[in-house]
Amino acid sequence: MITKTNPIWPIALILVLLGYASLGVAEEKAAGVKTLSIATLAPPGSTWMKVFEAWNREVRRRSNKTLELRFYAGGVQGDESEVIRKIRSGRLDGAAVTAVGLAQIYRPALVFQMPGILKNYQQLDAARAALTPEMNSKFAESGFQMLGWADVGQSYVFSTQPVMKPSDLATRKPWVWRDDLVVPALFKVVKSNPVPLQLPEVLGALQTNRIDTVLATPVAAVALQWQTRLTNMLDFPLTVVIGGTVLGQKQWESLTPEQKTIISETSAQFHALARKNLRADEEKALASIKARNVKVATPSEADKAEWLKVGAEVRKQLTGQIADQALVDRVMAFSK
């Protein structure tokens, strides 16, 4: 079940929770418990957090309660660029992030979600499996241990007014994530002027009409309550959005060999579960959106051709900026 949760908590409550968390960590250290602190924007009760909580229970069981994962959900530790900085400085151990966060560590990870480069999850799975060994080594070179790849979902255009073809975006006020490197290129191609915001600011901007369009996954649109303000959806996914969970390399090296084995094995198990659950919940989210009187529009073949043309132009502009031509070609090969 997908839970609607507002990710923006009152500041006082956040401080209280963090205070209690600090006390808890001190007690656990005294008791000989190793706690890994992991931040995420995923809201409490969401698809991802349910899996993370199950993952922590298994880690505790496997380690006889001497190792545990403490997740800070809903963005209470800051946006993704901030949590990556906190990991580098040792104030956090890890983070479960989207490709926006992964790009702060290793920019070519964004190649998987260039518009139109991969058309479905089967292609994504094949491309990611083929490239994971070398990408994991690149993350390690940058000071991070990749624990597992995740999915955020397929991205659709949600809006207050119908958007059928790329040129319709020119007159809209779309949101763009401040730290994103891919979507701004798309808006540049279609000659739109997006409003840069961090993710926790999006709902408020929709409520005040500061923005009227978002590119989002169905699960995120429901979980973050964006679909309550957006009455139109274009039934044509533009990209497959990815993510992953990372630990700082120093934090990883602080684990014993037995703890590394537990984290590695359980991470593979629960990230596979997260991907499976996300894909099932995406279908449920789409059904929920359609049941809420959201007008779902199917583009014509001509409109689809225009979107694909835009995707090709975006890939051309981003090649060399986020990934070289050889890597783009390797990923594109899985879409044939």
C-alpha positions as CSV (number, residue, x, y, z in Angstrom):
1,M,0.0,0.0,0.0
2,I,1.3,3.5,-0.9
3,T,1.1,6.0,2.0
4,K,0.7,9.7,1.4
5,T,3.2,11.4,3.6
6,N,4.2,15.0,3.8
7,P,8.1,15.0,3.8
8,I,8.4,18.4,5.4
9,W,8.4,18.0,9.2
10,P,8.2,20.9,11.6
11,I,11.7,22.1,12.6
12,A,11.0,21.6,16.3
13,L,10.0,18.0,15.8
14,I,13.0,17.3,13.7
15,L,15.4,18.6,16.4
16,V,13.7,16.6,19.0
17,L,13.9,13.4,16.9
18,L,17.5,14.0,16.1
19,G,18.2,14.7,19.8
20,Y,16.7,11.4,20.8
21,A,18.6,9.7,17.9
22,S,21.9,11.0,19.3
23,L,21.1,9.7,22.7
24,G,20.2,6.3,21.3
25,V,23.5,6.1,19.4
26,A,25.4,6.8,22.6
27,E,23.5,4.1,24.4
28,E,24.1,1.6,21.6
29,K,27.8,2.3,21.5
30,A,28.0,1.7,25.2
31,A,26.2,-1.6,24.6
32,G,28.6,-2.6,21.8
33,V,26.1,-2.1,19.0
34,K,27.4,-0.8,15.6
35,T,24.9,1.6,14.1
36,L,25.1,2.8,10.5
37,S,23.2,6.1,10.0
38,I,21.6,6.3,6.5
39,A,19.7,9.3,5.2
40,T,17.0,9.3,2.5
41,L,14.3,11.6,1.0
42,A,11.9,8.6,0.9
43,P,8.9,9.5,3.1
44,P,8.0,7.4,6.1
45,G,5.6,4.6,5.1
46,S,6.7,4.7,1.5
47,T,7.6,1.7,-0.7
48,W,11.3,2.3,-0.1
49,M,11.1,2.8,3.7
50,K,9.1,-0.4,4.2
51,V,11.9,-2.4,2.6
52,F,14.6,-0.4,4.5
53,E,12.9,-1.3,7.8
54,A,12.7,-4.9,6.8
55,W,16.4,-4.8,5.8
56,N,17.3,-3.4,9.2
57,R,15.4,-6.2,11.0
58,E,17.4,-8.8,9.0
59,V,20.7,-7.1,9.7
60,R,19.9,-7.1,13.4
61,R,18.9,-10.8,13.3
62,R,22.0,-11.9,11.3
63,S,24.3,-9.9,13.6
64,N,22.6,-11.0,16.9
65,K,21.6,-7.4,17.4
66,T,25.2,-6.1,17.3
67,L,24.8,-4.3,14.0
68,E,21.9,-2.1,12.8
69,L,20.8,0.5,10.2
70,R,19.3,3.7,11.4
71,F,17.4,5.4,8.6
72,Y,16.6,9.1,8.6
73,A,13.6,9.4,6.3
74,G,11.7,12.2,4.7
75,G,14.7,14.5,4.0
76,V,15.3,15.4,7.7
77,Q,19.1,15.3,7.0
78,G,18.8,17.6,4.0
79,D,18.6,17.2,0.3
80,E,20.8,14.7,-1.5
81,S,23.8,16.9,-2.2
82,E,23.9,17.8,1.5
83,V,23.7,14.2,2.7
84,I,26.6,13.3,0.3
85,R,28.6,16.1,1.9
86,K,27.7,14.8,5.3
87,I,29.0,11.3,4.4
88,R,32.2,12.7,3.2
89,S,32.7,14.6,6.4
90,G,31.7,11.7,8.6
91,R,28.5,13.1,10.0
92,L,26.5,10.4,8.2
93,D,27.5,6.9,7.3
94,G,25.4,6.5,4.1
95,A,22.4,7.5,2.1
96,A,19.7,6.0,-0.1
97,V,19.5,8.5,-3.0
98,T,18.2,9.0,-6.5
99,A,20.6,9.4,-9.5
100,V,20.8,13.1,-8.5
101,G,22.7,12.0,-5.4
102,L,24.7,9.4,-7.1
103,A,25.9,12.0,-9.7
104,Q,27.4,13.9,-6.8
105,I,29.7,10.9,-6.4
106,Y,30.1,9.5,-10.0
107,R,28.4,11.6,-12.7
108,P,28.2,8.9,-15.4
109,A,25.7,7.0,-13.2
110,L,23.2,9.4,-14.8
111,V,23.6,7.7,-18.1
112,F,20.9,5.2,-17.3
113,Q,18.2,7.9,-17.2
114,M,19.0,10.0,-20.2
115,P,15.6,10.5,-21.9
116,G,14.8,7.6,-24.3
117,I,18.1,5.7,-23.7
118,L,16.2,2.8,-22.1
119,K,12.6,2.1,-22.7
120,N,11.6,-0.4,-20.0
121,Y,12.8,-2.2,-16.8
122,Q,14.0,-5.2,-18.7
123,Q,16.5,-3.1,-20.6
124,L,17.5,-1.2,-17.5
125,D,18.2,-4.5,-15.6
126,A,20.4,-5.8,-18.4
127,A,22.3,-2.5,-18.8
128,R,22.8,-2.0,-15.1
129,A,23.9,-5.6,-14.5
130,A,26.5,-5.3,-17.3
131,L,27.9,-2.0,-16.0
132,T,27.7,-2.5,-12.3
133,P,31.2,-4.0,-11.7
134,E,33.0,-1.1,-13.3
135,M,30.6,1.5,-11.9
136,N,31.0,0.1,-8.4
137,S,34.8,0.4,-8.7
138,K,34.3,4.1,-9.8
139,F,32.2,4.8,-6.7
140,A,35.0,3.2,-4.6
141,E,37.6,5.4,-6.2
142,S,35.4,8.4,-5.2
143,G,35.3,7.3,-1.6
144,F,32.0,5.4,-1.5
145,Q,30.8,1.8,-1.3
146,M,27.8,1.0,-3.5
147,L,25.5,-1.3,-1.5
148,G,22.8,-1.7,-4.0
149,W,21.0,-0.2,-7.0
150,A,17.4,0.8,-6.7
151,D,14.5,2.1,-8.9
152,V,12.5,5.2,-8.4
153,G,10.2,4.5,-11.3
154,Q,9.3,5.6,-14.8
155,S,8.9,9.4,-15.1
156,Y,5.8,11.0,-16.6
157,V,4.6,14.5,-17.2
158,F,2.1,15.6,-14.6
159,S,0.5,19.0,-15.0
160,T,-2.5,21.3,-14.2
161,Q,-3.2,21.7,-17.9
162,P,-2.8,19.1,-20.6
163,V,0.7,18.5,-22.1
164,M,0.6,16.4,-25.2
165,K,3.7,17.3,-27.1
166,P,7.1,18.8,-26.2
167,S,6.2,22.3,-27.4
168,D,3.4,22.4,-24.8
169,L,6.0,22.7,-22.1
170,A,7.1,26.1,-23.4
171,T,4.2,27.8,-21.8
172,R,4.2,25.9,-18.5
173,K,6.0,26.5,-15.2
174,P,7.7,23.2,-14.7
175,W,9.8,22.2,-11.6
176,V,13.4,21.2,-12.0
177,W,15.5,19.8,-9.1
178,R,18.3,22.2,-8.4
179,D,21.0,19.6,-8.5
180,D,19.7,17.6,-11.5
181,L,21.8,17.5,-14.6
182,V,19.5,15.8,-17.0
183,V,16.0,17.4,-16.8
184,P,17.3,21.0,-17.3
185,A,18.7,19.9,-20.6
186,L,15.3,18.6,-21.7
187,F,13.6,21.9,-20.7
188,K,16.3,23.8,-22.6
189,V,15.6,21.8,-25.8
190,V,11.8,22.4,-25.6
191,K,12.4,26.1,-24.7
192,S,10.8,26.1,-21.3
193,N,11.7,28.1,-18.3
194,P,11.7,25.7,-15.3
195,V,11.6,26.8,-11.7
196,P,14.6,25.4,-9.7
197,L,13.6,24.0,-6.3
198,Q,14.8,21.3,-3.9
199,L,12.5,18.3,-3.6
200,P,10.8,19.3,-0.2
201,E,9.8,22.6,-1.7
202,V,7.7,21.1,-4.6
203,L,4.4,20.6,-2.8
204,G,4.3,24.1,-1.4
205,A,5.2,25.5,-4.9
206,L,2.3,23.5,-6.4
207,Q,-0.1,24.8,-3.7
208,T,0.9,28.4,-4.4
209,N,0.9,28.0,-8.2
210,R,4.5,28.8,-8.4
211,I,4.9,25.7,-10.6
212,D,2.2,23.8,-12.6
213,T,4.1,20.9,-14.1
214,V,6.4,18.2,-12.8
215,L,8.3,15.3,-14.3
216,A,7.8,12.6,-11.7
217,T,7.3,8.9,-11.1
218,P,3.8,7.7,-10.2
219,V,4.9,6.4,-6.8
220,A,6.7,9.6,-5.9
221,A,3.7,11.7,-7.1
222,V,1.4,9.8,-4.8
223,A,3.7,9.4,-1.8
224,L,4.7,13.1,-1.8
225,Q,1.1,14.2,-2.4
226,W,1.9,16.0,-5.7
227,Q,-1.0,14.3,-7.5
228,T,-3.4,16.2,-5.3
229,R,-2.5,19.4,-7.2
230,L,-2.0,18.0,-10.7
231,T,-5.0,17.1,-12.8
232,N,-3.3,15.8,-16.0
233,M,-0.9,13.1,-16.8
234,L,0.7,12.2,-20.2
235,D,0.7,8.4,-20.5
236,F,4.2,8.2,-22.1
237,P,7.2,7.7,-19.8
238,L,10.1,9.8,-20.7
239,T,12.8,8.1,-18.7
240,V,13.5,5.3,-16.1
241,V,14.6,7.0,-12.8
242,I,17.2,5.1,-10.8
243,G,18.8,5.3,-7.4
244,G,21.0,3.4,-5.0
245,T,22.3,3.1,-1.4
246,V,25.9,4.0,-0.6
247,L,28.2,4.0,2.4
248,G,31.2,6.2,2.8
249,Q,34.3,4.1,2.1
250,K,35.8,4.9,5.5
251,Q,32.6,3.9,7.2
252,W,32.6,0.7,5.2
253,E,36.2,-0.1,6.1
254,S,35.3,0.4,9.8
255,L,33.2,-2.7,9.7
256,T,34.5,-6.2,10.6
257,P,34.7,-8.8,7.8
258,E,31.7,-10.5,9.3
259,Q,29.7,-7.2,9.3
260,K,30.7,-6.5,5.7
261,T,29.4,-10.0,4.7
262,I,26.1,-9.3,6.5
263,I,25.7,-5.9,4.9
264,S,26.6,-7.2,1.4
265,E,24.4,-10.2,1.5
266,T,21.4,-8.5,3.0
267,S,21.8,-5.5,0.7
268,A,21.6,-7.6,-2.4
269,Q,18.5,-9.3,-1.0
270,F,16.6,-6.2,0.0
271,H,17.5,-4.0,-2.9
272,A,16.2,-6.8,-5.2
273,L,13.0,-6.7,-3.1
274,A,12.8,-2.9,-3.3
275,R,13.0,-3.0,-7.1
276,K,10.3,-5.7,-7.3
277,N,8.0,-3.9,-4.9
278,L,8.5,-0.5,-6.6
279,R,7.5,-1.9,-9.9
280,A,4.4,-3.5,-8.4
281,D,3.6,-0.3,-6.5
282,E,4.0,1.7,-9.7
283,E,1.1,-0.1,-11.2
284,K,-1.0,0.6,-8.1
285,A,0.0,4.2,-8.1
286,L,-1.1,4.6,-11.7
287,A,-4.4,3.0,-10.9
288,S,-4.8,5.3,-7.9
289,I,-4.0,8.4,-10.0
290,K,-6.5,7.4,-12.6
291,A,-9.2,6.8,-10.0
292,R,-8.7,10.3,-8.6
293,N,-10.1,12.0,-11.7
294,V,-6.7,12.8,-13.1
295,K,-7.0,13.1,-16.9
296,V,-4.7,10.6,-18.5
297,A,-3.9,11.5,-22.1
298,T,-2.4,9.1,-24.6
299,P,-0.2,10.9,-27.2
300,S,-0.6,10.3,-30.9
301,E,2.2,8.5,-32.8
302,A,3.3,11.9,-34.1
303,D,3.5,13.3,-30.6
304,K,5.5,10.2,-29.5
305,A,7.9,10.8,-32.4
306,E,8.4,14.4,-31.2
307,W,9.2,13.2,-27.6
308,L,11.7,10.7,-29.0
309,K,13.3,13.4,-31.1
310,V,13.6,15.6,-28.0
311,G,15.2,12.7,-26.1
312,A,17.8,12.2,-28.8
313,E,18.7,15.9,-28.8
314,V,19.0,15.8,-25.0
315,R,21.3,12.8,-25.1
316,K,23.4,14.6,-27.8
317,Q,23.8,17.6,-25.5
318,L,24.6,15.6,-22.4
319,T,27.1,13.3,-24.1
320,G,30.5,14.5,-22.9
321,Q,29.0,16.3,-19.9
322,I,27.8,13.3,-17.9
323,A,29.1,10.4,-19.9
324,D,31.3,9.9,-22.9
325,Q,30.0,8.6,-26.2
326,A,31.4,5.1,-25.7
327,L,29.4,4.7,-22.5
328,V,26.2,6.2,-24.0
329,D,26.5,3.8,-27.0
330,R,27.0,0.8,-24.6
331,V,23.8,1.6,-22.7
332,M,21.9,2.4,-25.9
333,A,22.8,-1.1,-27.2
334,F,20.5,-2.6,-24.6
335,S,17.5,-0.8,-26.0
336,K,17.7,-2.5,-29.4
